[in-house]
Amino acid sequence: MTGILQPVINFAAAHPSIIGLIVFLCACAEAIVIVGTVFPGTSIVLALAGIAGAAHSDIWLLTCWVTLDFLVIASMCVVTA
């Protein structure tokens, strides 16, 4: 798990302007059944929240990314139901 977690966190720390996109991609990856079993999406999202706070990222931009993520995951659930 550390092999996946550390490079993503390092990349996000080096590029704080795209943390919202990284959160979006991590949450979508974790929502996929097979990928979600081996991908530590929740741990990455929590670590990115700390990085976003330390980097003083725009809260409204991050909120837009999270809302888009919710809509994508919700539509995936409707399609598979």
Secondary structure in CASP SS format (residue, H / E / C, confidence):
PFRMAT SS
TARGET T0000
AUTHOR 0000-0000-0000
METHOD secondary structure of the structure
MODEL  1
M C 1.00
T H 1.00
G H 1.00
I H 1.00
L H 1.00
Q H 1.00
P H 1.00
V H 1.00
I H 1.00
N H 1.00
F H 1.00
A H 1.00
A H 1.00
A H 1.00
H C 1.00
P H 1.00
S H 1.00
I H 1.00
I H 1.00
G H 1.00
L H 1.00
I H 1.00
V H 1.00
F H 1.00
L H 1.00
C H 1.00
A H 1.00
C H 1.00
A H 1.00
E H 1.00
A H 1.00
I C 1.00
V H 1.00
I H 1.00
V H 1.00
G H 1.00
T H 1.00
V H 1.00
F C 1.00
P C 1.00
G H 1.00
T H 1.00
S H 1.00
I H 1.00
V H 1.00
L H 1.00
A H 1.00
L H 1.00
A H 1.00
G H 1.00
I H 1.00
A H 1.00
G H 1.00
A H 1.00
A C 1.00
H C 1.00
S C 1.00
D C 1.00
I H 1.00
W H 1.00
L H 1.00
L H 1.00
T H 1.00
C H 1.00
W H 1.00
V H 1.00
T H 1.00
L H 1.00
D H 1.00
F H 1.00
L H 1.00
V H 1.00
I H 1.00
A H 1.00
S H 1.00
M H 1.00
C H 1.00
V H 1.00
V H 1.00
T H 1.00
A C 1.00
END
